[in-house]
């Protein structure tokens, strides 16, 4: 029915719309439920922007210690590279890097008839941005951004196209 790229674009658009609806629902609940009130400010281009305070629960960000690490038990092992950007929340992002081109067989040897590939995942982060036009030197707001990062590696059969 749709080509793969059109289907991917539609999926991405649906995910973005769902995230926006969830964020609007959360903001509406805060405003109705005695939460913080909505404020308005002018952006540098003169438009009025509605803002709501952001409350983060840091306890929800602590990963449970009972999860077994998979990166060395996989037939497509990987390591994590950690990058730090203090203008982002969360400031630390871990990205997987595949250790092999092929995959491990039952004897623990690399099998080049298979390929290790990264598993990509879209994550949302908040970027701290200095607010322009407010007159305050230390006035900031957060802008929602999307990142595509590798979260692990998997083993796949290579795609072989025969030419005629």
C-alpha positions in Angstrom: 0.0 0.0 0.0 2.7 2.5 1.0 6.4 2.5 0.3 8.7 1.8 3.2 9.8 5.4 3.5 6.2 6.7 3.4 5.2 4.2 6.1 8.2 5.2 8.2 7.3 8.9 7.8 3.7 8.2 8.8 4.8 6.2 11.8 7.1 9.0 12.9 4.4 11.6 12.4 1.9 9.5 14.5 4.5 9.1 17.3 5.2 12.8 17.4 1.4 13.6 17.5 0.8 11.1 20.2 3.7 12.6 22.3 2.3 16.1 21.8 -1.2 14.9 22.9 0.2 13.3 26.0 2.2 16.4 26.9 -0.9 18.6 26.4 -3.0 16.2 28.5 -0.4 16.3 31.3 -0.3 20.1 31.2 -4.1 20.3 31.3 -4.2 18.0 34.3 -1.7 20.2 36.1 -3.6 23.4 35.4 -7.0 21.9 36.4 -5.8 20.0 39.4 -4.4 23.0 41.3 -1.0 22.7 39.7 1.1 25.7 38.6 -0.6 28.3 36.5 0.3 28.9 32.9 2.4 31.9 32.1 2.9 33.8 28.9 6.0 35.4 27.6 7.1 37.1 24.3 9.5 35.3 22.1 12.2 37.3 20.2 10.0 37.3 17.1 7.2 39.0 19.0 4.8 36.0 19.3 3.3 35.2 22.7 4.3 31.8 24.0 2.4 29.9 26.7 4.7 28.2 29.2 4.1 25.8 32.1 6.6 24.9 34.8 8.3 21.6 34.4 8.5 19.2 37.4 10.9 16.3 37.1 10.9 13.3 39.4 14.6 12.3 39.7 13.7 9.1 41.5 12.1 7.8 38.3 15.4 8.2 36.5 17.3 5.7 38.6 17.5 2.4 36.8 16.7 -0.8 38.8 19.7 -2.8 39.8 18.0 -6.2 39.2 18.3 -6.0 35.4 21.0 -8.4 34.0 23.3 -6.7 31.5 22.8 -8.1 28.0 25.7 -6.5 26.2 28.1 -9.4 26.9 25.6 -12.3 26.8 24.4 -11.4 23.3 25.7 -13.2 20.1 26.1 -9.6 18.9 28.0 -8.0 21.8 28.4 -4.2 22.3 29.8 -1.6 24.6 28.5 1.8 25.6 30.0 5.1 24.9 28.7 7.8 27.3 28.5 11.4 26.2 27.9 14.4 28.4 26.2 17.6 27.5 25.3 19.8 30.5 22.8 21.8 28.4 20.7 18.6 28.0 18.4 16.8 30.3 19.4 14.1 31.0 23.0 15.3 30.7 24.4 11.8 30.1 23.5 9.7 27.1 24.8 6.2 26.6 25.0 4.9 23.0 25.8 1.3 22.1 28.7 0.4 19.7 28.8 -3.1 18.2 32.0 -4.9 18.9 31.9 -7.3 15.9 31.1 -7.1 12.3 29.8 -10.7 12.4 28.0 -12.6 15.2 29.2 -15.2 17.6 28.4 -18.9 16.9 27.8 -21.6 19.5 31.5 -22.1 19.9 32.0 -18.3 20.6 33.8 -17.7 17.3 32.8 -14.9 14.9 30.5 -16.0 12.1 30.9 -13.6 9.1 27.8 -15.1 7.4 25.8 -12.9 9.8 26.1 -9.2 10.6 26.0 -7.2 13.8 23.7 -4.2 13.5 22.8 -1.4 16.0 19.3 -1.2 17.3 18.2 2.4 16.9 15.8 4.1 19.3 14.4 7.6 19.3 14.7 9.4 22.6 13.4 12.8 23.7 15.7 15.2 25.6 15.3 18.7 26.9 17.8 21.4 25.8 18.4 24.3 28.2 18.2 27.5 26.1 18.8 31.1 27.3 15.6 33.1 27.0 16.1 36.1 24.8 14.2 39.3 25.3 13.2 38.7 29.0 15.7 41.2 30.4 17.0 38.7 32.9 20.6 37.5 32.6 19.9 34.0 34.0 16.5 33.3 32.4 16.3 29.9 30.7 13.7 27.7 29.1 13.8 24.1 27.9 13.2 23.0 24.3 12.1 19.4 23.5 14.5 17.7 21.0 14.6 14.2 19.5 17.7 12.0 19.2 18.2 8.7 17.4 20.6 6.6 19.4 21.8 3.0 19.3 20.6 1.1 22.4 22.1 -2.3 21.6 23.2 -4.6 18.8 21.4 -7.5 17.1 22.4 -10.2 14.6 20.9 -10.1 11.1 21.2 -12.0 7.9 22.9 -9.8 5.3 20.8 -8.6 2.4 22.3 -10.1 -0.8 21.0 -8.8 -4.2 22.0 -10.8 -7.2 22.5 -8.8 -10.4 21.5 -10.2 -13.7 
